[in-house]
Amino acid sequence: MNKLRPLFGLVAVLCVMFFARPLRVQAQKIIADTVQVESSTKVHSPHKATMYSVMLPGLGQAYNKKYWKIPILYAGIGATVYAIDWNTKRFKENKNAFRDFSIFLEWKNLPEEQQSQTPKPTANSYQKILDRDWDNSDSRTDQWFKTQLQNRKDSYKHDRDLSYIILAGVYVLNIIDAAIDAHLMNFNVNDELTLRVEPAVSYSAFTGNSLGFRCQITF
């Protein structure tokens, strides 16, 4: 079996060499010189890109010529604004329903003589949430429904507030993205610095042949 290990190692190396292609990675190279040289190339301004995105989301991406990012940005903004509007409407509905039902329960729990002298509350927005005869419902059902209205109101308020936070996050990310893209556009990418990754086999007196990778950096 030990005699076959070098053969298995050689077969494995050949398979890797057949299926794997050398990986060539370009690295960024920043050229610096102490002597001031006039350049005809106009430097891309990260400050302008940042300020454009602050004034109008997506304007910085347009300045960076990353037009494909603008629909994605506004899709995120549109979805967040829709979530804010939807949760705000549901929050108001359940808030009004909770208020009206609480007032109704106060009237319902009055002593019979006092109840007959007090007009029944007319606001009944809670009926839109659950339409039933609440005049004849038992106290346990009343308390359950009131708790449900409270939980729904708090849940929609939480989701609305979270949507506002997400919207602010999208706006900040829009600014950060424009600034980073503008900075990267000023970098000089050069093909002279490369990283080459290839399969390799090494031999050890203790373990025999072993399969691995070799990295080669070229300047």
Residue pairs with C-beta under 8 A, 6 or more apart in sequence:
2 208
5 208
5 209
6 208
6 209
9 201
9 208
9 209
9 210
9 211
10 201
10 209
12 211
13 199
13 200
13 201
13 211
16 199
16 211
17 198
17 199
20 198
20 199
22 196
22 197
22 198
23 195
23 196
23 197
24 194
24 195
24 196
25 194
25 195
26 189
26 190
26 191
26 193
26 194
27 190
27 193
27 194
27 195
28 187
28 188
28 189
28 190
29 188
29 189
29 190
29 192
29 193
30 187
30 188
31 188
43 186
44 64
44 182
44 185
44 186
45 182
46 179
46 182
46 183
46 186
48 63
48 182
49 60
49 63
49 64
49 178
49 179
49 181
49 182
50 60
50 175
50 178
50 179
50 182
51 60
52 59
52 60
52 62
52 63
52 178
53 59
53 60
53 61
53 174
53 175
53 177
53 178
53 179
54 175
57 73
57 74
57 77
57 170
57 171
57 174
58 69
58 70
58 73
58 74
58 174
60 174
60 175
60 177
60 178
60 179
60 181
60 182
61 67
61 69
61 70
61 73
61 174
61 177
61 178
61 181
62 70
63 178
63 182
64 178
64 181
64 182
64 185
66 181
69 177
73 170
73 174
76 170
77 167
77 170
77 171
80 163
80 166
80 167
80 170
81 167
83 159
83 160
83 163
83 166
84 160
84 163
84 164
84 167
87 156
87 157
87 159
87 160
87 163
88 156
88 160
90 152
90 156
91 153
91 156
91 157
91 160
93 125
93 128
93 129
94 129
94 149
94 152
94 153
94 156
95 153
96 123
96 125
97 125
97 126
97 128
97 129
97 149
98 126
98 146
98 149
98 150
98 153
99 123
100 121
100 123
100 124
100 125
100 126
101 126
101 134
101 145
101 146
101 149
102 146
103 121
103 123
104 120
104 121
104 124
104 126
104 134
105 142
105 146
107 115
107 118
107 120
107 121
108 115
108 134
108 135
108 142
110 118
126 134
126 145
126 149
127 134
129 149
129 152
130 145
134 142
134 145
137 145
192 218
192 219
193 217
193 218
193 219
194 217
194 218
195 215
195 216
195 217
196 215
196 216
196 217
196 218
197 213
197 214
197 215
197 216
198 213
198 214
198 216
199 211
199 212
199 213
199 214
200 211
200 212
200 213
200 214
201 209
201 210
201 211
201 212
202 209
202 210
202 212
203 209
203 210
204 210
